[in-house]
Amino acid sequence: MRREWSEERLRRALAELPGWRYEDGKLERVFEFLTYADGAAFAGRIFLLAERQGRYPEAVCVLDKKVGVAFAGKAGKAIVAQDVEAAAAISLLYERFTT
């Protein structure tokens, strides 16, 4: 069962997700890269990760050397644990991708 998280619980979780922010009902982060191609390749890996997890970001945008990722509650509902878990997995993917 997917349980909605309160804003307070989400803000506590964000303390362990550097770079992510919660604003206007969305959990989002911008990742930076040395080249556009690196950002595009990273976006592709996000899509593969989402397929494996079964949790899809609302948006993945590649702009110049940046990739923005956003999760939003479905059908007007709040962020759920799976969104936070997916954000953590994307952060780990970024760490591995850039080292």
C-alpha positions as CSV (number, residue, x, y, z in Angstrom):
1,M,0.0,0.0,0.0
2,R,1.3,3.4,-0.9
3,R,1.0,5.8,2.1
4,E,1.2,9.5,1.6
5,W,3.9,11.3,3.5
6,S,3.2,14.4,5.5
7,E,5.2,17.5,4.5
8,E,7.1,17.3,7.9
9,R,8.1,13.7,7.3
10,L,9.2,14.5,3.8
11,R,11.3,17.4,4.9
12,R,13.1,15.1,7.5
13,A,13.8,12.7,4.7
14,L,15.2,15.5,2.5
15,A,17.9,15.9,5.1
16,E,19.3,12.6,3.8
17,L,18.9,13.5,0.2
18,P,21.3,16.4,-0.6
19,G,20.3,18.5,-3.5
20,W,16.6,17.5,-3.5
21,R,13.9,19.9,-2.6
22,Y,10.2,19.8,-2.0
23,E,8.3,22.7,-3.4
24,D,4.7,23.2,-4.6
25,G,3.9,19.5,-4.1
26,K,6.9,18.3,-6.1
27,L,10.1,16.5,-5.1
28,E,12.8,17.7,-7.5
29,R,16.5,18.1,-8.2
30,V,18.8,19.4,-10.9
31,F,21.9,17.4,-11.7
32,E,24.9,19.1,-13.5
33,F,27.3,17.5,-16.1
34,L,30.4,18.4,-18.0
35,T,28.7,17.8,-21.4
36,Y,25.2,17.6,-22.9
37,A,25.9,14.0,-23.9
38,D,26.7,13.1,-20.3
39,G,23.4,14.6,-19.2
40,A,21.4,12.8,-21.9
41,A,23.1,9.5,-21.1
42,F,22.2,10.0,-17.4
43,A,18.6,10.7,-18.3
44,G,18.5,7.4,-20.2
45,R,19.7,5.6,-17.1
46,I,17.0,7.3,-15.1
47,F,14.4,5.8,-17.5
48,L,15.9,2.3,-17.2
49,L,15.9,2.6,-13.4
50,A,12.3,3.8,-13.4
51,E,11.3,0.7,-15.5
52,R,13.0,-1.6,-13.0
53,Q,11.5,0.1,-10.0
54,G,8.1,0.7,-11.5
55,R,8.2,4.3,-10.2
56,Y,8.3,7.0,-12.8
57,P,9.2,10.6,-12.4
58,E,6.7,13.1,-13.5
59,A,9.4,14.8,-15.5
60,V,13.0,14.3,-16.7
61,C,14.3,17.3,-18.6
62,V,17.7,17.6,-20.3
63,L,18.7,21.3,-20.7
64,D,22.2,22.1,-21.9
65,K,24.4,20.4,-19.3
66,K,21.7,19.9,-16.7
67,V,19.1,17.2,-16.0
68,G,16.0,18.1,-13.9
69,V,14.0,15.4,-12.3
70,A,10.6,15.8,-10.6
71,F,8.2,13.5,-8.7
72,A,4.7,14.7,-7.9
73,G,1.9,13.0,-6.1
74,K,-0.5,11.2,-8.3
75,A,-4.1,12.5,-8.8
76,G,-3.6,15.4,-6.4
77,K,-2.2,13.2,-3.6
78,A,1.0,13.7,-1.7
79,I,4.4,12.3,-2.2
80,V,4.7,8.6,-1.2
81,A,7.6,6.5,0.1
82,Q,8.2,5.1,-3.4
83,D,8.9,8.6,-4.6
84,V,11.5,9.2,-1.9
85,E,13.1,5.8,-2.5
86,A,13.3,6.5,-6.3
87,A,14.9,9.9,-5.6
88,A,17.5,8.2,-3.4
89,A,18.2,5.7,-6.1
90,I,18.7,8.4,-8.7
91,S,21.1,10.2,-6.4
92,L,23.1,7.1,-6.0
93,L,23.0,6.6,-9.8
94,Y,24.4,10.1,-10.2
95,E,27.2,9.5,-7.7
96,R,28.2,6.4,-9.7
97,F,27.8,8.1,-13.0
98,T,30.1,11.0,-12.2
99,T,32.9,9.2,-10.5
